Amino acid sequence: MTDLPASPDPAELAAPPKSRREQIHEVASRLFSERGYHATSMRDLAGELGMQGGSLYAHISGKEDLLMEIVDRAARQFDAALFTLREDPRPADAKLREAMERHIRVVADNMDSATVFFHEWKHLSPGAYARVTGWRDTIDHFYRDLLRQGIAEGHFRADLDVKMGANLILSAVNWAYTWYHPGGNLTPRDVAEGYAEMLLGGLRAPAAAEPGASP
């Protein structure tokens, strides 16, 4: 009796080939991250892809458009991760922990494009620059709304400066790209929990005194 061939291990199956445009985005994200936007030429990009310089223009219209596409794609990833929490029924302190974990996970899963997003976007022309600053405002307002919700629920201090609080949170989660190493000892959840414990200590409303306790 002939044995049937074993089913292939899914882990051994080859991933579907990436489109040329995906390859361009991946290599551009890495080069812009490593060298900087201005220090990366179209010739550098073509050389890494094994293409003639002129052939790139069959896939992209120019270097700045490529930068904008990388930035725009990263923005959509953050939007998808965070904005579903707006309608989440959990209290604000739990939502804040979840938001920080999701934010850091997007960074950790896309280190090259996150570096480009947070560091190289300033090289965009004024119109594209304004689009990115508008997006950054929506993320800032998202975290401010979480803090306002926490104040209304009594979880966060009533005298909390919402603007400064949101700036502090964003400074922590956005700059994770400068030091975080995927595959290291800390998961995105570990980082988010550590940040949240430190930040919530300053955000939390003081606990109500227990009956009979001394003032």
C-alpha positions in Angstrom: 0.0 0.0 0.0 1.4 3.4 -1.0 1.6 6.0 1.7 -0.1 9.2 0.9 2.2 12.2 0.9 2.2 14.2 4.1 0.4 17.5 4.0 2.8 20.4 3.7 3.6 22.3 6.8 1.9 25.8 6.5 5.1 27.4 7.9 7.0 25.9 5.0 4.8 27.1 2.3 6.3 30.0 0.3 4.7 33.4 0.9 3.0 34.8 -2.2 5.4 37.0 -4.1 5.2 40.7 -3.4 4.2 43.1 -6.1 6.8 45.4 -7.5 5.1 48.3 -5.8 5.2 46.5 -2.5 8.9 45.8 -3.0 9.5 49.5 -3.7 7.6 50.6 -0.6 9.5 48.1 1.6 13.0 49.1 0.3 12.2 52.8 0.3 11.0 52.6 3.9 14.2 50.8 4.9 16.5 53.2 3.1 14.7 56.4 4.2 14.8 55.0 7.8 18.5 54.1 7.6 19.9 57.0 5.6 17.3 59.6 5.7 15.0 60.9 3.0 17.4 63.5 1.5 20.4 61.1 1.6 18.6 58.5 -0.4 18.5 59.0 -4.2 16.3 57.3 -6.7 19.5 55.7 -8.0 20.0 54.2 -4.6 16.5 52.9 -4.5 16.7 51.4 -8.0 20.1 49.8 -7.2 18.6 48.0 -4.1 15.8 46.8 -6.3 18.0 45.7 -9.1 16.2 48.1 -11.5 17.2 50.8 -13.9 16.6 54.2 -12.5 14.2 55.2 -15.1 12.2 52.0 -14.6 11.1 53.2 -11.2 8.9 55.9 -12.8 6.7 53.2 -14.3 5.6 52.4 -10.7 5.9 55.7 -8.8 5.7 59.4 -9.9 8.6 60.6 -7.7 10.5 60.4 -4.5 8.2 62.8 -2.5 5.1 60.9 -3.7 6.7 57.7 -2.4 7.5 59.4 0.9 3.9 60.6 1.2 2.5 57.1 0.3 4.7 55.6 3.1 3.5 58.2 5.6 -0.1 57.8 4.5 0.0 54.1 4.8 1.4 54.3 8.3 -1.3 56.8 9.3 -4.0 54.4 8.1 -2.5 51.6 10.2 -2.7 53.8 13.4 -6.2 54.8 12.5 -7.3 51.2 12.1 -5.7 50.2 15.4 -6.9 53.1 17.5 -10.2 54.6 16.4 -12.3 51.4 17.0 -11.7 52.2 20.7 -13.9 55.3 20.4 -17.0 53.2 20.8 -15.4 50.6 23.2 -17.6 50.3 26.4 -14.7 49.9 28.7 -13.7 52.6 31.2 -11.2 55.2 30.1 -8.2 53.8 32.1 -8.6 50.4 30.5 -9.0 51.9 27.1 -5.9 54.0 27.6 -3.9 50.9 28.3 -5.3 49.2 25.2 -4.7 52.3 23.1 -1.0 52.5 24.1 -0.5 48.8 23.5 -2.0 49.0 20.0 -0.1 52.2 19.2 3.2 50.6 20.2 2.3 47.4 18.3 1.9 49.3 15.1 5.4 50.8 15.7 6.9 47.4 16.6 5.4 45.7 13.5 6.5 48.4 11.1 9.8 49.8 12.4 11.1 51.1 9.1 7.9 52.9 8.1 7.3 54.1 11.6 10.8 55.7 11.6 10.0 57.4 8.3 6.6 58.4 9.6 7.8 60.1 12.8 11.1 61.4 11.6 11.2 62.0 7.8 7.7 63.4 7.2 9.0 66.9 7.9 10.7 66.9 4.5 7.3 66.9 2.7 6.2 69.9 0.7 3.8 72.4 2.4 0.6 70.8 1.1 1.5 67.2 2.1 3.0 68.5 5.4 -0.3 70.1 6.3 -2.1 66.8 5.6 0.2 65.0 8.1 -0.1 67.7 10.8 -3.9 67.4 10.4 -3.7 63.7 11.0 -1.4 64.2 14.0 -4.1 66.5 15.4 -6.7 63.8 15.2 -4.5 61.4 17.2 -3.8 64.1 19.7 -7.6 64.7 20.1 -8.2 60.9 20.4 -6.0 60.8 23.5 -7.4 64.0 24.9 -10.9 62.6 24.6 -9.8 59.5 26.5 -8.4 61.7 29.3 -11.6 63.8 29.3 -13.7 60.5 29.6 -11.5 59.4 32.5 -12.0 62.7 34.3 -15.8 62.5 33.7 -15.8 58.9 35.1 -13.8 59.9 38.1 -10.8 57.7 37.2 -8.5 60.6 36.4 -7.8 63.8 38.4 -10.3 66.6 38.0 -7.4 69.1 37.7 -5.6 67.1 35.0 -4.2 69.3 32.2 -5.6 67.3 29.2 -3.3 68.8 26.6 -0.2 68.1 28.6 -1.4 64.7 29.5 -2.0 63.8 25.8 1.4 65.2 24.9 3.1 63.0 27.5 1.4 59.9 26.3 2.2 60.6 22.7 5.8 61.3 23.5 6.1 57.9 25.2 4.4 55.8 22.5 5.6 57.6 19.4 9.3 57.6 20.4 9.3 53.9 21.0 10.7 53.5 17.4 14.0 55.0 18.6 14.8 52.2 21.1 12.4 49.3 20.8 13.7 46.1 19.4 11.2 43.6 18.1 12.0 40.1 19.3 13.7 41.4 22.4 12.7 40.7 26.0 9.8 43.2 26.0 6.6 42.8 24.0 4.5 45.8 23.0 2.1 44.9 25.8 5.0 44.9 28.3 6.1 48.4 27.2 2.5 49.7 27.2 1.8 48.3 30.7 5.1 49.8 32.0 4.3 53.2 30.5 0.7 53.0 31.7 1.7 52.2 35.3 4.0 55.2 35.4 1.6 57.6 33.7 -1.5 56.5 35.5 0.1 57.2 38.8 0.0 60.9 37.9 -3.4 60.7 36.1 -5.4 58.8 38.7 -7.9 60.6 40.9 -6.9 60.2 44.6 -8.7 57.3 46.3 -11.7 58.2 48.5 -10.8 58.0 52.2 -12.2 54.9 53.9 -14.8 55.4 56.6 -13.2 56.2 60.0 -9.8 56.9 58.4 -7.9 59.9 59.8 -7.9 62.9 57.4 
